[in-house]
Structures are given as structure tokens and as C-alpha cells.
Amino acid sequence: MNSTVESRLYKSVDGNVSEQELQQRYHYLDNLRALAMIAGVLFHASLAYSSMLHGLWISADSQQSSAVDVVGFFTHLFRMPLFFLIAGFFAAYLVAKRGMGGFIANRAKRVLLPLIVFLPLCLWAVVAAMLSAANTVENKSPVLAMVAKALANPADAPPPPPPTTMHLWFLYVLVFLYLLTWAFGYLNWSSVREKVIQIKPLAFLLGFPLLLMPGLLLVGSPLPAPDSFLPQLWAFGFFGLFFAVGYWMFKGDNLVEKISSYWWLMLIGSVFLYVLYYQLIPKRIVLPAPPIETHLKIVLKLCEAYIAVWMTLVCLVLGKRYLNGANRNMRFMADSSYWIYIIHVPLLFAIQYQLMDLSWGWLTKFAVSVIATLTIGVLSYTLLVRWTPIGWMLNGRRK
């Protein structure tokens, strides 16, 4: 079956898609996706100065601030859910435009191939910087000190950690979600779609977060990264549902417009829930995590679910209102953000290791590490990636 026939079949099953919808560019979603990736750079840079993760983050600095945790873990609750919702939207867009075969081919080139190419390179860069820092940094983090001790006494070294997908875990999860999209793509979902469209906005805002609870209850708080090579069930029950909502949004009945009048209530409600959430989560995370009472865990997970949904939708409403125009600078950021995100963790570690022995304040170190990482990312994208096969792999050929 060719892509044209597949596309027509998809349209007849899931509803009509106009030619204008298939040709238009969704600027606000491109821009929100770019901002989510850049926010990831800021989040990972901030963890070096987090008092909560000081004992677990390898580039943890002696300079710490609880302000990092207050802001960082709030954005952490909705940054990646927003990304997966947008990924689901564009998955439906590609299926409608290119058919299922074209969709799989495109995602293999844009997602699977970068994962295969860059994961080993990022792992090598992180390990190389870590080994160098273990021998040169004086004010070592607890994790870096443990690495230095293991290097000095190999016989007493703990077993190596299990294989990881690092910060590229989102690509790994997306590969599985795309395979599920292909597996379920030929089923007739028209009756389900009609029932979903009939759901009232307020019922969706109050009910959808509850669907996230089974997945969330499988992990601790704050949410960990599902970076294991063994697929994490909770990630599919959490991020996968946001992906499904994004997929439905492309065929849905103007979800953003329907919930737009509730954005300020969702924002206020999210802030209120986060105040409660932050009071309940541990202020210093240790492994293994101590047991937590069932009722307390349920409260934490309810907060996570509602904040994740409401703040993701707030971002969509405000993004469509203020970021939905063609802008040359935002388009460049949207194009470069993928590359910057791929390389940012090895860069951050290498830079922050050099800052650990300096007596600067945490805010100065944070600013220097972020600015240096983004500068290197932008320059390398402009000079080495944008017009090269690497850029074609990440973003397609540029005219």
C-alpha cells in the first residue's frame, strides 16, 4: 500500500483533514518544543547547585541553593509531558500527510538514527570528562569522590551501574511510542474518537490526570528519568498518555480553544498544589529511597498528575496566544534546539567540573555554565551541523 492510499485510509477512519491543515506550519508547537528543550539545558545545569540532589549528581558543586529545587522541580513536572504531547501531535500530522509508511521512515531518520549515532558518543564524552575530573578536581562532589576512590582502589570498587540512555531517554521512549502508533494505526478508532470529542472541557481537566496515577504510583517523587535500557512501564503510563492526547489533538475538536478560558485557574491551582508538593517531598534525596506511607504517596502523585496536566495545557494556551507567528529567531532556535539538547549534558559536565574549585557563588556558576553551553551549542550548530548531513538527519535538508 503506497503512502497516498494509506493517507486516505487514515483520513476516512479518523476524520477529515483539510489540505490546509497538512500544509500549514504550527509555529507555536515548534516554538514550545524548542523552549522545552532549552529549558532542559537550564534544568540539568541547575542540578549541580541543587541541595536536594547534592549526593547523587556527579557535578554537584559545594555552592547550593534551595531556590534551585523550588523552581527546577516545578518545571520538571511539565516540561517533558509538554514535549511528549507535541510529539504525539506531530506523529498524527505525519501519518495524515505521509501515510504510516512515510511516518515510520521519517521517525527512523529523525529519532532512531540520532539515538544510535549520538548515545555512544555522549556516553564516551561523559565518561572521559568524569575520569579527568576525578584526577584533577579538588572540591569533588560525593559521586565524583566515589569515582576517584574506585579508580585508586579498583579491587574495592562497587559494580558498574547498569547501561543507561542518559538524557537521550526521551528518544528511546519515543521509538517505542512510534512502534505502538504503527501497531494501532490501522484499527478503526472512529467510535472512540466520537466519545472523546464529547467529553466536556472541565471533565477532561479533572478526569484526565487520574488516568496518570497508575503509572506514577510505580515510582518515587520527584519523578526520576526513565533512562534504563529496560523499558519502564511507568513512563508509558505517564508520558505515553500525553503522547496519546497530542495525537488526538491533531484530530480533536479544538482542545486548546475549549480550555483556553481555564488557563489562569489551572495556573493558580498548579502553584497551590506545588506549594503542598514541595513541602512533602524530601529535601535531600538518598538511594535507596526510604519507604513512604501510602496516603502520603497518593497525595504526592495526585499533585504531580494535576500539575503536569494543567501546566502543560497552560503552556499550550499561552503558546498559541503569544508564540504562533513566524519569527526568524524563533525558527532558528527551533531548528538548533535538537542539536543543543543532544550535546548539552557532556558539555555541562565538562564546564561545571572546571567551576567546582572556584569560589564563585552558585548563581554565577550556573549562569556561566548555561551561557557557555548554549554558546558552544549555537556555534557548533551554525558552523558544523546546519548545512551538513548531521543537520539533514536531525531537521531535514534546508533550502
C-alpha positions, 0 to 999 in steps of 0.5 A: 500500500503506497503512502497516498492510499494509506493517507486516505485510509487514515483520513476516512477512519479518523476524520477529515483533514483539510489540505490546509491543515497538512500544509500549514506550519504550527509555529507555536508547537515548534516554538514550545518544543524548542523552549522545552528543550532549552529549558532542559539545558537550564534544568540539568545545569541547575542540578549541580547547585541543587541541595536536594540532589547534592549526593547523587549528581556527579557535578554537584558543586559545594555552592547550593541553593534551595531556590534551585529545587523550588523552581527546577522541580516545578518545571520538571513536572511539565516540561517533558509531558509538554514535549511528549504531547507535541510529539504525539501531535506531530506523529498524527500530522505525519501519518495524515500527510505521509501515510504510516509508511512515510511516518515510520521512515521519517521517525527512523531518520529523525529519532532512531538514527540520532539515538544510535549515532549520538548515545555512544558518543555522549556516553564516551564524552561523559565518561572521559570528562568524569575520569579527568575530573576525578584526577584533577578536581579538588572540591569533588562532589560525593559521586565524583569522590566515589569515582576517584576512590574506585579508580585508586582502589579498583579491587574495592570498587562497587559494580558498574551501574547498569547501561543507561540512555542518559538524557537521550531517554526521551528518544528511546521512549519515543521509538517505542511510542512510534512502534505502538502508533504503527501497531494501532494505526490501522484499527478503526478508532472512529467510535472512540474518537466520537466519545472523546470529542464529547467529553466536556472541557472541565471533565477532561481537566479533572478526569484526565490526570487520574488516568496518570496515577497508575503509572506514577504510583510505580515510582518515587517523587520527584519523578526520576528519568526513565533512562534504563535500557529496560523499558519502564512501564511507568513512563508509558503510563505517564508520558505515553498518555500525553503522547496519546492526547497530542495525537488526538489533538491533531484530530480533536475538536479544538482542545486548546480553544475549549480550555483556553478560558481555564488557563489562569485557574489551572495556573493558580491551582498548579502553584497551590498544589506545588506549594503542598508538593514541595513541602512533602517531598524530601529535601535531600534525596538518598538511594535507596529511597526510604519507604513512604506511607501510602496516603502520603504517596497518593497525595504526592502523585495526585499533585504531580498528575494535576500539575503536569496536566494543567501546566502543560495545557497552560503552556499550550494556551499561552503558546498559541496566544503569544508564540504562533507567528513566524519569527526568524529567531524563533525558527532558528532556535527551533531548528538548533534546539535538537542539536543543543539538547543532544550535546548539552549534558557532556558539555555541562559536565565538562564546564561545571567540573572546571567551576567546582574549585572556584569560589564563585557563588552558585548563581554565577556558576550556573549562569556561566555554565548555561551561557557557555553551553548554549554558546558552544551549542549555537556555534557548533550548530551554525558552523558544523551541523546546519548545512551538513548531513548531521543537520539533514538527519536531525531537521531535514535538508534546508533550502 
